[in-house]
Amino acid sequence: MNAPEHQQLKLDEQALQRARQHLDDGPVTPSYGPWRDEVVQLLQDALATELVCVLRYKRHYFTAHGLSSPRIAEEFLEHATQEAVHADRLAERIVQLGRDPDFNPDSLTKRSHADYDETSDLKGMLRSNLIAERVAVEAYRQMIQLIGDKDPTTRRILEEVLAEEEEHADDLADLLKE
């Protein structure tokens, strides 16, 4: 058996030359290739999802009632705050990629992967939020796979958000068992 040929690690000098042009594009160099607009669209939909989740968690925070409600409401508020941070990170990345984040309230629920919910009982709120977190986990996993090595910075951001979404789902699943 022959050993595989050693491939030299060497930077693409032509790509480095192209990076010296189009300075108005900021961090977006030509090597982003044809995927930038598709990555931005994935981010826009994820942004909508995070914003809908903030709204759902805030509603549940303010309307939670019952013996366990203060502790669960605080969990909802904590999650709402973290989802808002996720939305900010996604919006910031969209801007870095040279586009404007879409905060249009008229299209948020249409673009969101998760649903808004008006459940009024505590158990239903927990269940609704757990479903939304599981949907977010699946959406982020798929986005990470789709992006692969096409945009390492966006992939890293999505991986960090995914880890927090998994924590949210774990928290909610634990609260549902009580």
Secondary structure, 3 states (H helix, E strand, C coil): CCCCCCCCCCCCHHHHHHCCCCHHHCCCCHHHHHHHHHHHHHHHHHHHHHHHHHHHHHHHHHHCCCCCHHHHHHHHHHHHHHHHHHHHHHHHHHHHCCCCCCCCCCCHHHHCCCCCCCCCCHHHHHHHHHHHHHHHHHHHHHHHHHHCCCCHHHHHHHHHHHHHHHHHHHHHHHHHHC
